[in-house]
Amino acid sequence: MIFPPPVPLSKVVIIGVGLIGSSFARALKKWHLCEQIVGCGRSFATLEEGLALGVLDVAETDMRRAVQGADLVFLAMPIGATENVLAAIAPFLDARTIITDVGSVKGSVIEAARRVFGTVPANFIPGHPIAGSEQSGVAAGQADLFCHHKVILTPLPESSTEAVHQVSALWKVMGAEVILMDPLAHDNVLAATSHLPHLLAFSLVDTLAKDDENLDIFRYAAGGFRDFTRIAASDPTMWHDIFQANTPAILRVLDQFTSGLNHLRTAVEMGDSQEMMGIFTRAQVAREHFSNMLSKRAYFKPMKQKQTEFIVQVGGTVSGRLRVPGDKSISHRSIILGSIAEGQTEIEGFLEGEDALATLQAFRDMGVVIEGPHHGRVKIYGVGLHGLKAPPGPLYLGNSGTSMRLLAGLLAAQAFTVTLIGDESLSKRPMGRVAEPLRLMGANISTGDNGKPPLVITGNPAMQGISYAMPMASAQVKSCLLLAGLYANSPTSVIEPAPTRDHTERMLKGFGVQVQQDGARVSIQGGQELHACFIDIPADISSAAFFIVAASIAKNSEIILEHVGINPTRTGVIDILRLMGARIDMENTREVGGEPVADLRVRSAELTGIDIPEHLVPLAIDEFPVIFIAAACATGVTRLTGAEELRVKESDRIQVMADGLNVLGISAQPVADGIVIQGRGGTNSSVFTGGEVHSHGDHRIAMSFSVASLRSADTIRISDCANVATSFPSFVDQAGRMGLRIMTREV
């Protein structure tokens, strides 16, 4: 919600000028938000101190006299005093006066208002700033205390819209992030995130203080103990009132904590190593995971704190040896199949990017113990085909369409209901293509508008096998149905209109599952048990593609890309570039874990535009953005058709690439299912003009235009690049080592 600026205030009355009240007064003065601040409280000494510090303009011990003619009354006294204060000031309030408070329990405050006024006044806007300090008193106030902190407002249906806007606008000017929330939801959330930790801190310090060796305990306490128990120094009176005001919610969350603590105690007592590891690994990542989920952002922290812009300098050659991160598609599947296998699956080369981490976190949420990732190493304690548990809430999948589509097939056959959600980008992507065939198998799936997320899946353990002819080639749809077929009571067959990547089929075989392949038909019999195995994930050819094109278009370049997966269902990018004249050689060809790999030697080449064969389109669907850069550097016209799938990726990759190429001086004409690019290769050392392009949050767009800098006459600026972390977290560093000149800037 966007709020207009606050209406100028003549008189603000602050009842309770401790830390919060004093900070609010200081912020009012700093931002010139009112003419007069009246402080009201029981202690005249405190009020005199406020006057001396310049925090208050007027001090008043009689709150009834103080509130007369006030534009805003700000209640910042202990929450237990709310009803008495409201009863005292009610007869003296003007009808226009806005009242707001700062109590950390909203239900009791609202009930107090109802008892005093008979109904909650329209101008009473309950609030709670999530900010504070162990310090207290008027002198502890800070004008910037609320800056970059959340303020929760809990208006009721009868609340005045104008009053909500005014209170919200005041907080926003002070630098706070304003959130509107239901009062009951607020009290439940705060019981878990604030009230319970304070209760535990008070209890822990009190318990240890009674110990016979308490002096040594506190003398040798480490940083973790001090950090956790710091909040036990908070005002006991205030917290006594809070615990009494929010008793039902606190008891519920305390019971949940006690149950979890007893569970951990049992694991420790019994020496249950796997259970302890599960609790610790889930806890290790939970804090950031839930922060990401609540803010609907992706997983990778360093690139997601702010909007990121790439500034790419012109020219250069590309040289050296490089091993790009592990294959994203195989990383996803290794987590999925390892989780439902029997035994411990160990993985090397796991891609620690946002999308693969989304899949990993989903299985942690469903009770699978997973160690890592650490430098690409992951260890999964499989739970078997029927061992997944209902997650505690929705499974948040960030920006990963692969995660959502593959998990839809697996979860359609479980014995619980689950909701799949994602970030803003994923929430716009089509899921009907998996929901419809799964429904034919007996799945109970509901989607959002137009078949888009969220997906609500009520599992059906009695799934039926089907024979499904896919209307569009899609490895994700095929894999989704094969995963569902693991649970079906009859064979499941998928017929492809064109070949797509076959990582799922290969990996299923590695886990001991029999998969039949007959031309375009892939079939699986349900009920087969998976057995844990070792997986060495090859380098991702989609990530390698940026450097393949870079070395091809930059003069005097030669690189070796090590251990690249060359699965024949993924090498469309190599086939297309070779047709254009690229010099790409495969060396040291071998097979690792059922997947073919090779070292790729790539040298500069004069490229020629081509009509891209449609049979290669599904085999290069993710690599087309950087292929378009190669096409721009070729001599003649390159035409792509049969690639309508590109319009429903993380962005409309046809339109977004066409727009960016046009900005950089390239004639690129989008068509319904492809694009026509007029190359400017040949003797032109500078193909692109330079300029500013928008990636629309699409990682492959951002990386592709970075490669264009090698043949640009001027700097290329690329906006909205934070999502590069979804597939290639180390792209900027590795590109720099190979010769590209990329600077990042947070905006």
N, C-alpha and C positions, 0 to 999 in steps of 0.2 A: 504494500500500500504506500502511495506517495502522499506526503502530508504537506500542506501549504505552510509558509512561515508562521510562527506564533503571532497572535495578536498582542501588541504591546500592553504590558500590565502596569497599573498604577501602584497597587498595593498587594504584596504577597506576605502571608502570615505563615511562619514556620513554627510548629508546635513540637518542641524537642530539638535542641540545637547541639546534639552530639556530633559524631563523625558524619553521618549521612546528612542530617539537617544543615550542619555547618558547610559541608561540601556543596550541597544544593545552593545555599546562599552565595557562596563564593563564585559558583558557576553563573548564577544570575547576574552577579556584578560584572564578572569578566566579559560576558556577552551582552551586557547592557539590555537585559530582558525586562527590567521593571524599574520603577522610580523609587519605591520605598520597600525595604524589607523589615518586617516586624518579627522579632524573636520572642517566643513565649515558652516559659517553663517554670518549674517549681523552685529552682535555685536561682536567686537573684545574682549570686556570685558568678554563676556560669554566664548569665545574661550580660553582666558587666564586662566579663572577659570578652564576650562576643562583640560588644561595643568598642572595647579598647583595641581589638584586633581589626576593626573595620569590617567585620563580617555582617554586623547588624546596623541598621539605621536607628531603630527604636527597640527598646526592651520593655516587655510587659508581662507581669506575673498573672494578671487577670485575663484569662483566655477569652472570656465573654466579651470584654471590652475590645480585646485585640482584633477579633474577627469581624467586627462591624465595618462594613464598606470594603471588605477584602475582595479582590478579583479571584485569588487562589488561596486556599488553605492547604498546607502541606503537612501531613501528619507523620512525624518521624520519632514518636515516643515508643516505648516498649509496647508490643502488640497486646499485652494483657490490659493495657489502659484504654484501648480503643473505645469500648462502649461508654465508659465514664466520660471521656473527652467529648465524644459525639453528643451525649446527652447534655453536657454542659453548654456546648456552643450552638446546638440546634436552634434555639429560639432567637438567636442573634445573627443568623446568617441571612444575607440577601438572597433572593431567588436566583440571581445570576451568578452567585459565587460557586466556583468549581472547587471540589474537594478531591484530593488524591492522597494516597498513603504509600508507605514503603515496606509494609509488613511482609514477611516471607511465608505467611499462611493467608490465603485469600478467602477460604470458605468461612472462617470464623469472623473475619472482618466484615464480610457481606452480611452475615447473620446478625452481627452487632448493629449494622446500619438498619436492617429491617426492624429490629426490636425498638430502636430509638425513633425512627421516622415512620414506621408502619409499612413502608416500602422503600426500596433503595432509590434515593433521589436520582433523577436523570443526570445531574451534574456531578455525581459521585463516581469517580473513575479509579477503581482499585489498581495499585501498581506495585512493582517490586524490582528495584535495581539490583542486578547480580553483580555487586561490587562491594568492597569493604576492606577492612584491615583489622589486625589485632589491636591497633591503637584505638583509643576512644577519646571522646571529649571534643569540645568546640575547637581547641587548638590543633587537633589532628586532621581537621578538614582540608580537602584539596580541591581546587577548582577543576582539575582534570580527572578526578576520581572515577567519573562515569565514562570517560573517553575510551572507545573501543570495547566497552562492556555492554552486555545485553540488559535491557529494561523490559520486563514483561508487564503488559497491561491486561487486565481481565475484565473488560466491560461486559455488561449484561445486555440482553436484547432491548431493554428499556433505556439504556444509556443514550445520552445526547451525542449525536455524531459530531457536533461542533465542539463539545467538551473533550471527546476522545481526540479529535484533531489537535486541539490546543495543547493538551498534556503531551501528546506524542511529539508535536513540533518542538516543545520546550526541551524534551529529552534529546531529540535529534540535534538541535543546535549545540547542546552540551557534548556532542560526540558519541552518544549512545546509539546502539542498534535496538530499535523498538520492535517488539514481537507481541502480537495479540494472541491470547490463549484463553481457553475455557478455564474457569476458576478451579474446578475439580481436577482437571488435567495438570494444572500448575501445582496443586498441592501434592499430587501423587509423584510428579517429577522431582519436586524439591525434597520430598521425603527421602527419595533415593540418592539424589546427587548432593544434597547439602545437610539435611537433618540427620540422616544415618551416619555419615562420616563424623559429624560433630559428636554424636552420641557415642560412637566407638572410641573417639579420641579421649573424651572425658572418662569413659569406662576404663580404657587401657591405662591411662596415667593414674587413676584412682587405685586400680588393682595393683599396679607395680609399686605404688607409693606405700602400700601396706606390707610389701615383702620384707622379710628380715634383712635382706641384702640390698635394700632400696638405694642406699648411698652409692654402692658400686654400680648398680644398674644405671643410674642417671649419670654417674661420673664417666662411664665408658660408652655411653649411648652414641651410636653412629649417626650419620647424616639422615638415613632413612627414618630412624625413630624420631629425630628432631623435626624433620619435615612433616611427618604424619601427625605428631602430637602438638604441633604449633597451634592448631586451632583450639586446643584445650585451654589456651590462655584467653579465650573469648569471654564476653560478659556472661556470667552464670545466670543472672536474673533474666536477661533477654532470652537465653536459650531455654530456661525453665518455662517461660511463657510460650515459646514456640512449640516445645514438646507437648504442652497441655493443649494448645490450640489445634495441633495437627495429629492428635493421638491415633485415630483409625488408620491413616495412611502410614504413619511411622511404624505402627505395630505390624502392618502387612509386610512392609519391606524388611523389617527386623526379623520376621518369621522366615522370609525368603533367605536372608543372609544366614540365619542360624542353621537352616536346612543345608545350605551350601557349605558352611563351616563344618557341620557334622559329617557331610559327605567327604570332605577333604581329610578330616580327622581319621575317618575309617580307612581311607586310602593310605595314609601315613602309617597307621597302626598295622595294617595288613601287608605293608610293603608293596602295594599295588603300583608298580612303576609306571605302567601305561596310563592309569587313571590320573596319577599326579602329573605326568607329562602333559596330558590333555588339558587339565585345568590350567597349568602354567603357560602353555603355548597359547591357549585361547585368551587368557588374561593379558599376555604380552602384547597382543595386537588389538585387543578389544577397544582400548581407549581411542586410538586413532580411527578404527573402523567405524565406531558409532558416531564420532564427530563428522566423518565423511558422509555417512548415511543421512544424518540430520540436516546437513547443509547441501545434500544432493550434489556432492562433488566427487571427483575420482580419487584414487587411492594414493598416488605417488606424491608425497608431501613437498619436496623441494620445488617442484615445478608448478604446484597448484596454489601456493600461498597468494600469488597475485597474478594478474594477466601478464603474459610473457610475450615479448616481441623479439624476433630475430632481425639483426642488422647484418647483412651479408656483403662483404667487400668483393670487388670484381676480380676476375682472372685467377691465374694460378694453374699449377699442374698437380696431378694426383699420383702419388707413388707410395710404395711400401707394402707390408704384409699386415693383414687384419683378420681377426675372427670376430664377426658380429655376434650379437646375443642369440640365444637359443630360439628355435622355431616356436612362434606363438601358438600355432595350431596344435603342435605336438605337446607343448606345455599344458594347454587346456586339457587335452585328452589324457595325459599322464596322471593328472590329479583326479579326474573323473573315474577312470578305470582302476587306478590304484586304491581309491577309496572304497570301491565295492568288491575288491578282490579279497581273497583269504591270505593273510600273512602280511609281511612288511615289504613294501615296494620302495626301492631306493632310486633316486633320480639324480643325474648329473646334467648340467647345462640348462637348468630351468630358467626361463625368461622372467626376471623380476620386474616386470612392467605391470601397469595398472590392470589391464584386462585379465592376465593370468592370475594376478593376486585376487581379483574378484572371485574367480572360480575357487581358488584355494580357501578363501574366507567362507564361502558358502558351505563348503564341506566341513569346515571347523564348526560352523553354526549347526550342522546336522550331526554333531557328535563324533566326527572323525578326528583322531589325534594325528597331527601333522607337525613334524619338526622342520624348522627352517621357514623360508629359504635362507641359505647362507652361502654366498658366493656360488649360486647356482645349484647347491645341493639341497635336496628335500628327502625326507623320510616319512612315509605314510604307513600308519598302522591300519590296514584295511579292516572293514567291518563286515565284509561279505555282501552278497547280493541283497539281503533283506535286513541289514543291520543299521541303515540310516534312521535317525530319529527326527521327530518334528522340530524345526528350529524354534527358538523363543519368539521370533517375530518375522517380518518380511525378510526375504533374502535380497540384499542390496547388491546389484551387479555393476555398479558404476556405469561405464560407457561401453560395456562388452556385450555386443550382440551375439557373439559366439557362445558366451556363458549362458545367456538367456535361452537361446534356441536349443542348445544341447541339453541343458538342465530340464527344459520342458519335457523332453522325451523321457529322461530318467525318472523325473518326479511324477509323471502321469501314472506310474504303476506302484507308487508307494502307498503305505497305509495311513497317510495323514494329509492334511490340507496345508498348502503353502502358497504364499504370494510372492511373486517375483517383481521387483521394481528396479529402476535405474536412474541415472542422472537425466538432465533435461534433454540431451541429445538422444539417448537410448529410448526415452519415453516417446519419441516421435517416429520410431522405426517399426516397420510392419512385422507382426508376429502371426498373422492369419495363415501364412504359408506353412507354419508348423502346427498351429492349433487345429486346422481343418483336417489334415490326415490323422492326427492323434485322436480326434473325435471319432473318426471311422474305426479306430482300434478300441474304442470304448472309454476314452479319456473324458473327464469332466473338467473343461477349461473355459473360463470366461476371460475376455479381454476388455480393454478400454475402448474408447471410440475408434471406429475404423480399423479394428483389429490390432490396435497398438497397446503397449503396456499401460497399466500393470496387468500381469497374468495371474489369475487366481486358479490354482489347480487343486482339485479334490481327488486324491489318488484313488485309483481303481486297481487293486491287485489282480483282478480277473481280466487282464487285457487280452484282446483277440488279435492274432496275426492277420495282416492284410497283404495284398499285392498292390503296390502303389506306383503308378507311372507319374513321375514328377513333371508338372507342366513347364518347369524352368530348372535348368541345371543349377544345383546348389548343394555343396558339400555339407553345409550346416543342416539342411532339411534331411538329407540322406542320413547323416550321423544321428540326428534326433530320433528318427524312426528306428534305426538299428539299436539304439540304446533302449528305446521302449520295447523293441522286439526281444531283448534279453529276458523280459518278464512275461511275454505273451505265451498263451497255451497252445499256439499253433505257429507254423513258420511265418516269418515276415520277409517280404521281398520288396526291393526298391528298384525301379527301372529308371535309368538316367537318360535324358534326351541327348546328353553329351557328357564326355568324361569329366569328372571333378576330382579334387584331391582325395586320396584314399587312405589318409592317415588313420582313420578310425578302424577300417578293415585290417590294416597291417598291425595295429596295436592290439586289437582284439585277439588276433592270432598269437601275438606274443604273450598274452595272458592265458593262452590255452583254449580259447573259444574257436569252434569250427565255423568258418564263414565260407559260404559257397559263392563263387563268382562265375557267371556264365554270360559272357559278352557284356551287355549293358545292365544285366540283372545282378543284384547283390542280395543274398538271402542269409537268414540266420534263424536258428531254432532256439526258442526260449528255454529257460531253466538251466542253462549251462553255467557251471561254476567257474569263476575267474581265479587264477593263482598268481600270487605276487611274483614280480620279476624285477630285473635291473633295467633301467632305461637311460640311454645316453642320447640326449637330444641334440640333433645337428643344428648348426647355425642356420638362422632363418633366411631363406632365399628372398623373402619380401624385404627384409632389412638390407640384405646384400645388394638388392636391385638398385638402390640409390648410388652405391659405389660402382656398380657395373656401368651404369649410365654415365657417372662422373668421369670414369677413366676413358670411356668411349668418346666423349665429346671434348675433353680437355686435351690440348695439344701436348705431345711429348710425355704422355702419361703411361704408366704400366703398374698394375697392382696384382697382388695375389690374395684372394679371399679364401681363408682356410676352413675346412670341415663344413662346407655348405651342403645342405640337404638338396639332392637333385632328384627327388621323387618325380617320376615322369608325369604325374598329375599336377606338378607345381612348376615345371620348367618352361611354361609358355613365354615368360619374359625373355628367357635365353633364346628360344626359337624365333620370337618376333624380332629381337635385336639382331640376331644373325641374318635374318632375311633382309634387314636394313643395311647389312654390311659390317656389323660389329665383329670384332676379333676377340672371341671368347673361347678359351681352351679349357677342357677338363683334365686335370692331372690327379694322380694318386686316387683313382676311383676305387671305392670299397663299399662294404655294407656294414652298418652299425645298428644293432638292435632291429633288424628288419627294414631299415631305411637306407637307401643308397646315398652316399656322400662323396664329395670330391673337393679338391682345391681348384679354384677358378682363377686362371690367369687372363687378365683383361688389358688390352692395349688400345691406344688411340686409333680411331678409324674415321674414314669419310663415310657418313651415313646417307642413305637414299630413302626417300619417302616410298611407302608401299600401301597397298590395300591389305589391311590386316585380315588374315583368314579367320572366318568365324569359328572354325573348330578349335582355334587357339584361345578364343576369348575366355571361356571358363577356366582355362589353365593359367591365366594371368590377370584375373579380375582385380586382385588387390594391387597389382603393380602398374596399372595404367596411368596414374598421375605422373609417375616419373618417366614412363614410356612417352607420354605427351611432350616432356621436355626434350627427349631424344628426337622426337619427330620435328620439333621446332628447329633443331640443329641440323636436320637432314636437308638434302637437296630435293626439292619437289614436294608433292602433296602426299600426306598420309591420311587415309580414311579408315575410320573404325565404325562398324555396324554390329548389331546384335548384342550390345552391351547395356541394355536398359537397366540391368542390375546396378550399374554405377550410380544411378540417380537416387538410390535408397540406401546408400552407405552412410558413414558418419556425416556426410554432407551430400549434396547433389554434385558428385565429383565431375560430371560432364560440364555442368554450368559453371561451377566454381573455378575449374581449371581454365575453361574458355575465357571467363572474365579476367583471370589473372594473366593469361597469355596475351590477351588484347591490351591490357595495361602496359605490358612489357614490349609492345610493338609487334606482336605476332598475330597474323590473321588466323583466328580459330573460330569456326562456325559450328555451334552445337546443333545436332539433329536429335530426333526423338530417342534413338537407341545408340547414339554415338557422337562422333565429332569429325570435322574435316579441318586439318591443320596444314597451312602453307608454310613449309620449312624455309629457313633463311640460311642454310648451310653453305657448302662450297667454300669459296675463298673468304667469306666473311668471318673474321676473327671474333667480332662482337655480333652476336645474334640478337640479344635482348637489349632493350634500351635502359633498363633500370626503372625503378619506381616503387610504389607501395601497393602490395597485394594483401588480400584478406584470406586467411586460411579457413575461416568459419569454424574454428575449433577442431579441424580435421588434421590429425597428425601426419598423414601421408601427403596432404597438400603442402603443409609447412616444409616438410623435408624435401619434397620435389622442387619447390621454388628455391630452396637453398642451393641445390645442385645447379640450377640455372645460372647462378652467379659466376660459374666458371667461364661462361661465354657472354657475360653482360658488359655493357659499356659503362654502367654506373651502378651505384649501390642499390641493392634490393632490400626493402624493408617488408617484413612479413608479420602481420599481427595475429594475435590469438593463437599462440604456439604452445601453450601449456600442455596440451594433450599429446604432444610428442612422447610423453612418458607412458602413454598407453601401450606402445609397441616397442619403443627404442629409447630407454631412459638415458643411455650413454651416447646418444647420437652426436651431440655438439662436441663432446670431447673426442670421440673417435674420428669425426669428420675433420676436426682441427689437426689431428695427428697425420691425416692423409693429405692435407694441403688446402682444405676449404677454410675460409676466413669468416667464421660466424661469431658474432657477439650477441649476447642476450641482454635484454633490458626488461626490468619489471616496471609495469605502468599501472 
